[in-house]
Amino acid sequence: MGGGSQVMNIYWDSFKTFFHIGIFTLGGGYAMIPLIEEEVVNKKKWVTKDEMLDLIAIAQSCPGVFAINIATFIGYKLRKTRGAICTTLGTALPSFLIILAIAMFFSQFKDNKVVAAMFRGIRPAVVALIAVPTFNLGKRAKLNWYTIWIPIACALAIWALGVSPIYIIMIAAVGGYIYGRINKTSCNS
């Protein structure tokens, strides 16, 4: 009896954890990174810091919503398909409910100056929520003076030259594969 109860508890716990993250995060997937990391790495210990870094990289390169991708991967690691469903629903449901509520009442407050001012005030906080995990990811990814040019060049190519992020991802994937093969060959020599 205890085993089935523990299994149900992990489903409920994973759903509840990602529901809380989803409901209390403004700014989308990247703003969720510190909360996800705090919950699943530091508190729950469902994944290690290195696994989290790998999951972030994979979630970024997969199509779809970043936060849902990472939640799905963590849920799958916990309890395969059912775990992935629980974490995915937990992440998506708050946004769905909030957007549904906004859509139902949007016409009543779309021209409200207080609401517009609130959203203008939230923007700088969202930028900080995205900048901090990006900086922390860079530190953990072991960026140094030899590799820091890569994200800078990618950002400039996208921003200044209008290069599609899809091409950047494809080039990075090929470059990472080649680097991995060369590194593997040099380690075996």
KADA-V856111 format. One record per run of one state. SS is the DSSP state (h for helix, s for strand, l for the rest). FROM is the first residue (numbers start at 1). LEN is the number of residues. If there is no record, write none. Layout:
ss: (SS/SS)
from: (FROM/FROM)
len: (LEN/LEN)
//
This chain:
ss: (l/h/l/h/l/h/l/h/l/h/l/h/l/h/l)
from: (1/2/24/29/44/49/62/66/110/113/141/148/160/165/189)
len: (1/22/5/15/5/13/4/44/3/28/7/12/5/24/1)
//
